Amino acid sequence: MQSIEMLRSVAACPVCRGSLDAGWRCAGCAREFSVVDGRPALVTHPSATADVAKDNEVVRAQARARDGSSRGGLRALADRVREMVTADLFADDRTQVRALVDAVEGTLPAGLPVVDVGACEQYYRRDLERLGPVLALDVALYGATDVIADAHAMPFRDGSLGGIVVVEVLEHLRKPWKFFEEAARTLAPGGVLLGVAPQYCPTHGFPNDYFRYTRSGLGSLAENEGLAVEAIWPIGGHWGTLLHWYWANRARENALRKVPGVGVAYHAWFQGVAKAMDVLDGHAGRGNGAPTAEHQDHVGWSFVFRKR
């Protein structure tokens, strides 16, 4: 089933939850929704259509990866190093999504779509497709976008989704508790909410950067809406967290970082040092050893929550 057909099978008015006709007009409140470049803008504000999409090297690299193309030369080497080293260090989206999919593959309600919230260019789409048909949702229009919508008022019928994915997005939501309410409403019984959220991370996406999350905070957001906590695992140990902060705030602005070739080695060195120090600290008993349950500070968390 094509994305537009799948979307029509589960879509609802984000205002009144009424059904939508072929022209994206609500049968309940008679609201008419616009279409932007072939994608419906199912947003609550009558004058809103779509936010301006980000255009930078990261976004362009995601688009290339989604299309199956890859960077060459030293940049390709840097990409491979990042995938091998940083899955549990710097919350690399692709490697974390693969781990999340591995954790739940074969356990979702069959035939229902999986919605990727805040998908941007969704360069990990092929991994998500192991779970079922995928719909990409964003407030802005990217190449991967299937529906333009707001995570606080998702345009889907109650119990119509098999899964929801939210990767490095929760920090950008003004009311994350509202999103969890929407996730619980739209997931079918047995459906899963998968995601990655930061605990320590530099300000990004300014000015739309609002929150950071602890393990307990994520769990409480889920449990408040009746979602069962199936798994939460940390990304990065305490040395990795410390060096990640330094890298994000200081080191990546170093002049060496901008020299072709040297920049790749400079980045890899930071990754390697952080990884090695966390391993030595945890296994050799140096310093404080592994953090106690009361002091579990990490770069971020990956999580699996399930609708009962």
C-alpha positions in Angstrom: 0.0 0.0 0.0 1.3 3.4 -1.0 2.0 6.0 1.8 -1.0 8.2 0.8 -3.4 5.2 0.8 -2.1 4.1 4.2 -2.4 7.6 5.5 -6.0 7.9 4.4 -6.8 4.6 6.1 -5.8 6.0 9.6 -6.1 9.8 9.2 -8.5 11.8 11.3 -9.1 15.5 11.9 -6.6 16.8 14.4 -9.2 19.1 15.9 -12.4 17.0 16.3 -11.2 13.5 15.3 -13.7 13.4 12.5 -13.2 11.5 9.3 -11.6 13.1 6.3 -12.8 12.9 2.7 -10.7 12.5 -0.4 -10.1 16.3 -0.5 -8.9 16.3 3.2 -12.1 18.0 4.4 -13.4 17.0 7.8 -16.9 15.5 7.9 -17.3 16.6 11.5 -16.2 20.2 11.8 -16.1 21.0 8.0 -12.5 22.2 8.4 -10.6 22.0 5.1 -6.9 21.1 5.1 -4.4 22.3 2.6 -2.0 20.2 0.5 1.6 21.2 0.2 3.6 19.6 -2.7 1.3 16.6 -2.6 1.4 16.1 1.2 -1.6 17.0 3.4 -1.0 19.6 6.1 -3.2 18.2 8.9 -2.5 21.0 11.4 -4.9 22.5 14.0 -4.3 26.2 13.3 -6.4 27.3 10.2 -3.7 29.5 8.8 -0.8 27.1 9.3 0.6 25.0 6.5 4.1 23.9 7.2 7.2 25.2 9.1 10.2 26.1 7.0 12.3 23.0 6.6 15.9 23.1 7.8 18.6 23.1 5.1 22.1 22.3 6.3 24.7 19.7 5.7 23.3 17.3 8.2 19.8 17.4 6.6 21.4 17.0 3.1 23.4 14.0 4.3 20.3 12.4 5.7 18.5 12.9 2.3 21.4 11.2 0.5 21.4 8.3 2.9 17.7 7.8 2.5 18.0 7.8 -1.3 20.7 5.1 -1.0 23.6 7.3 -2.0 26.6 7.8 0.3 29.4 10.2 0.8 32.9 9.3 -0.5 36.4 9.8 0.6 37.3 10.9 4.1 33.6 11.8 4.8 32.6 8.2 4.1 35.3 7.0 6.5 34.0 9.4 9.1 30.5 8.0 8.6 31.7 4.4 9.1 33.7 5.3 12.2 30.7 7.0 13.7 28.4 4.0 13.1 31.0 1.6 14.6 32.0 3.6 17.7 29.2 6.0 18.7 26.1 3.8 18.9 26.4 3.8 22.7 28.4 7.0 23.0 26.9 9.9 21.1 23.3 8.6 20.4 23.9 8.1 16.7 20.3 8.0 15.3 20.8 5.2 12.8 22.4 2.7 15.2 20.0 3.5 18.0 17.0 3.0 15.7 18.5 -0.4 14.6 18.8 -1.4 18.3 15.2 -0.3 19.0 13.8 -2.2 16.0 15.8 -5.3 17.0 14.1 -5.1 20.4 10.5 -5.1 19.2 10.6 -6.7 15.7 7.8 -9.2 15.2 5.8 -8.0 18.3 3.7 -5.1 16.8 0.1 -5.4 15.7 0.2 -6.7 12.2 -0.7 -4.5 9.2 -0.9 -1.2 11.1 1.4 1.7 10.2 4.4 2.9 12.2 4.6 6.7 12.4 8.0 8.4 12.7 7.3 11.7 14.5 9.8 14.5 13.6 11.2 12.4 10.9 13.1 15.1 9.0 14.8 13.2 6.1 14.4 9.9 7.8 17.6 8.3 6.7 16.9 5.2 8.9 13.5 4.5 7.1 14.7 1.1 5.8 15.3 -0.1 9.4 11.8 1.1 10.4 10.2 -0.8 7.5 11.1 -4.0 9.3 8.3 -3.2 11.7 5.6 -2.5 9.0 4.5 0.3 6.7 6.0 3.6 7.6 4.6 7.1 7.6 6.9 10.1 8.1 5.4 13.0 10.1 7.0 16.4 10.6 5.9 20.0 11.1 8.0 21.0 8.1 8.1 19.6 4.6 11.1 17.4 3.8 11.7 14.9 1.0 10.6 12.1 3.2 7.5 13.7 4.7 4.2 11.9 4.2 2.1 14.2 6.4 2.6 17.6 7.9 1.3 17.7 11.4 2.0 18.6 15.0 3.1 16.0 17.5 0.8 17.6 20.1 -2.3 16.9 18.0 -1.7 13.9 15.8 -4.1 13.5 12.9 -4.8 9.8 13.5 -7.8 7.8 14.6 -7.9 6.2 18.1 -6.0 2.9 18.2 -5.0 3.0 14.6 -1.2 2.8 14.8 1.1 -0.2 15.4 4.0 1.9 16.4 5.3 5.5 17.0 9.0 6.5 16.7 10.3 9.7 18.2 14.1 10.0 17.8 15.8 13.1 19.3 12.5 15.0 19.2 11.1 15.1 22.7 13.5 18.0 23.7 11.8 20.1 21.0 8.3 19.7 22.2 6.7 22.5 24.3 4.4 20.0 26.0 5.9 16.5 25.8 3.2 15.2 28.2 0.6 16.1 25.5 2.5 14.0 23.0 2.5 11.0 25.3 -1.2 11.5 25.7 -1.6 11.5 21.9 0.7 8.4 21.6 -1.4 6.5 24.1 -4.6 7.5 22.3 -3.5 6.5 18.7 -1.6 3.3 19.5 -3.4 0.0 19.2 -3.2 -2.4 22.1 0.2 -4.0 21.8 1.6 -1.1 19.9 4.9 0.4 20.9 6.4 3.9 21.4 10.1 3.8 20.5 12.5 6.6 20.9 15.8 8.4 21.9 15.9 11.4 24.2 18.9 13.4 25.5 19.9 13.9 29.1 23.0 15.9 28.3 23.1 17.7 25.0 24.0 21.2 23.8 21.2 23.6 22.9 20.2 22.9 19.3 17.3 23.8 17.1 17.2 27.1 18.9 14.8 28.6 20.0 12.7 25.4 19.9 14.7 23.4 22.4 13.0 23.0 25.8 13.7 19.9 27.8 16.2 17.2 28.9 15.2 13.8 30.3 16.2 11.4 33.0 15.3 7.7 33.1 12.7 8.4 35.8 11.3 11.3 33.9 10.8 9.3 30.7 9.2 6.4 32.6 6.8 8.7 34.4 5.6 10.3 31.2 4.8 6.9 29.8 3.2 5.4 32.9 1.1 8.5 33.4 -0.7 7.6 30.2 -0.9 3.9 30.9 2.0 2.8 28.7 4.1 0.0 30.1 7.8 0.6 30.4 9.3 -2.3 28.5 12.9 -1.1 28.2 15.1 2.0 28.9 18.8 1.8 28.3 21.5 4.5 28.6 23.6 6.0 25.9 27.1 6.9 27.0 28.8 6.6 30.4 29.9 9.4 32.6 33.2 10.0 30.9 31.5 9.9 27.5 29.0 12.4 28.8 31.8 14.7 30.0 33.7 14.6 26.7 30.5 14.8 24.7 29.8 18.1 26.5 33.3 19.4 25.8 33.1 18.3 22.1 29.7 19.9 21.6 30.5 23.2 23.3 34.2 23.7 22.6 36.1 21.2 20.6 34.1 21.2 17.4 34.8 24.9 17.0 38.6 24.3 17.1 40.4 25.3 14.0 41.8 21.7 13.6 38.2 20.5 13.3 37.8 22.4 10.0 40.9 21.1 8.3 40.0 18.4 5.7 41.4 15.0 6.8 42.6 16.3 10.2 39.0 17.0 11.2 38.1 13.4 10.7 41.0 12.2 12.8 40.2 14.9 15.4 36.6 13.7 15.7 37.6 10.0 15.8 40.1 10.8 18.5 37.4 12.3 20.7 35.2 9.3 20.1 37.9 6.8 20.9 39.1 8.6 24.1 35.5 8.8 25.5 34.8 5.2 24.7 38.1 3.9 26.1 37.7 5.9 29.4 34.2 4.6 29.9 35.3 1.0 29.4 38.3 1.4 31.7 36.3 3.2 34.3 33.6 0.6 34.3 35.7 -2.6 34.2 38.9 -1.6 36.1 37.0 0.0 39.0 38.9 3.3 38.7 37.4 6.5 39.9 33.8 6.1 41.0 33.2 3.0 38.8 29.8 2.5 37.3 27.3 5.2 38.4 24.9 4.2 41.2 21.1 4.0 40.6 20.9 7.4 42.3 23.5 9.0 39.9 22.7 7.6 36.5 23.8 10.5 34.3 24.2 9.7 30.6 24.3 11.4 27.2 20.8 10.1 26.7 18.3 7.2 26.8 16.7 4.9 24.3 13.3 3.5 25.3 10.5 1.1 24.5 7.0 1.7 25.9 4.0 -0.5 25.0 0.3 0.1 25.0 -1.4 -2.5 27.2 
